[in-house]
Amino acid sequence: MSDSQLVYSTDTGRISQPKPEKEVAGKIFKDGFLRIERQTKGRKGKGVMLVTGIDPKEHDLKKLAKVIKSKMGQGGAVKEGVIEVQGDDRDKLKAILEGLKFKVKIAGG
């Protein structure tokens, strides 16, 4: 029986590979402005505002999203380097971001 292959062993535990760090796929614009876009695609007609152009190396997106959501009084999330805020009040969102010393443009129609 010395020629048999090992089928099961309790000598070694679960072998796990270290997970690679997640790359943030948000858009960063050369002019330094943040863009506020409105999107309804794939959301059953419900609109969300997307804040793009924030450099994740300079700002903590989760903390910034929490501040924005609390001041807006609406829900949202951070997905792939983009802050999503529920609803459609882009002017109020622009005022909040300008109050936080960001340069902001409203993109789209």
Residue, then its C-alpha position, 0 to 999 in steps of 0.5 A: m500500500s505504499d504506492s497509493q496516492l494521498v486522498y485525504s489528510t488532516d495534517t494540513g489546514r485550509i490553504s488560503q491565498p492572500k487576496p489582492e487589494k481592490e483597485v478603485a475604478g472611479k474616474i479622476f478628471k484632469d481639471g480637478f472638478l468633481r462631476i455630479e451625474r444623474q442615473t436611472k439605468g438599471r434602477k427600475g426608474k429610481g434616480v440616483m446621483l453619482v459623484t465622480g472624480i474624487d481621488p481615493k488616495e486623498h479622501d476617504l470615500k466612505k467618510l465623505a459619503k457618510v457626511i454627504k448622506s447625513k446632510m442630504g438626509q438620503g441613503g446611498a453607497v460607495k461602489e467602485g470609487v463612485i459615491e451614489v446618493q439616492g434621489d435627484d437634488r443635484d443643486k443641494l448636493k453641489a452646495i454641500l460639496e462646495g461647502l466641503k471645498f470641492k470644485v463641482k460641475i453638474a454633468g448631463g442633462 
